[in-house]
Amino acid sequence: MENCLFCKIIRGEIPSTKVYEDENTYAFRDIAPQTPQHIVVVPKHHVTGMNGIDGLTDAQLAACLRACREAAKIAGIDESGYRVVTNCGDDACQSVQHLHFHVLGGTKMKESMA
């Protein structure tokens, strides 16, 4: 999508600190980290969020989860633990309308709100 912030990052039009990349995904450090290790994983194919995942193949969607795991390994938080979060819609505070996953770690976190 032409004006999507994350699509521009994927295309290299906006700088980012890349952590991981494969044919289906791009992972980069969040510019406003919520934990010591905060990485954003996005599919290279634009879909607006969880409600748009029918626009991804099963392989593209699975690649997102594998990229989350790989980003955690690269960040050195795979053994100590990490959280993977995605927000969907305004009430969940989804700020960029492109499916993305936050890989959070590097600190002891509080229990989930769930």
N, C-alpha and C positions, 0 to 999 in steps of 0.2 A: 504494500500500500504506500503510495507516494508520500504522504505527510505524516506517517506513523513514526514516532520517535524511535521505537525499537527497530523498525525496518531501516531507518537511516543509520542506526548504529551497526546493524548487520552489514549494510552496504559500505560502511566505512566513511560515511558522510559526517558523522558525529564521532569524535574520539571516545574510546572506552579502554578500560584495562581488561583485555581478554584473559580469561582463565582457561577456557577450553573451547574447541570448535570441532565439529564433524560435518558431514554432508547435510545433516538435518537440523542441527542445533548450534546455538552460539551462547556462550556463558561469559559473563563479565562482572566485575566488581560493582556493587551498588554505590552510587555517588553520595548517598545519605545512609550509611550503614546503621542498622539497628542492633547489631551484635559485632564482636570483633571480626568475625568472618561472615560476610554477607554477599552472596553471589546471586546474580539473576540469570536464570536459564530460559531461553526463548527458542521456540521453533523458528526455523528460517522461513517457513511458509506462514504467511499472515493469516491468523484467525483471531477474532476479537477477544476471546476468553473461553472459559470452560463451556459456555453454552454454544460455542462455535466449533467444538472438537470434531463434529462430523465432517468438517472441512479438511481434516488431517487423515492420512492413512494410519492404520494400526502401527505400522513401522515408524512413522514420524512421531506418533504419540509415545510409543515405547522409547524412542530415542531421547525424548525429553527426560524421562525418568532415569535412563542410563546416564545421561549427561549430568543430572543432579548428583548421582552417586560418584561420577568421575570428578566433578567439581569439589565435592567433599574430600575425596582422596587427595587431590592436588592441594587443597587448603589445609590438609593435615588434621581434619576433624572427623574422618571416617571412623576412627577407633573410639574417640571420646564421646561422640554423639553429635547429631545435628537434626535440624527440623526442616522439612520441606513444606512450604505454604504457597497456596495460590488464592488470589482474591477474585471474586466474580461479581461485577456490578457495583453500582454506586454505594449501596448500603454496606458493602464489604470493603469499601475504600479502594477499589481498583482504579489506579490513577492513569494507567496507560492501557488503551484498548487494543492490546495485543497479548495473547496468552503468554503468561510468564510464571515462573516458579522461583520463589525465594529460598535459597539454601542458607540457613542460619546456624551459626555455631561459634565455638571458641569461648564459650562461657556457660556456666550452669544456668539453665533457663527455669522459669517458673512453670508450674503446671499449666496445661492448656485451658482455654476458656470453655472447651467442649464438655 
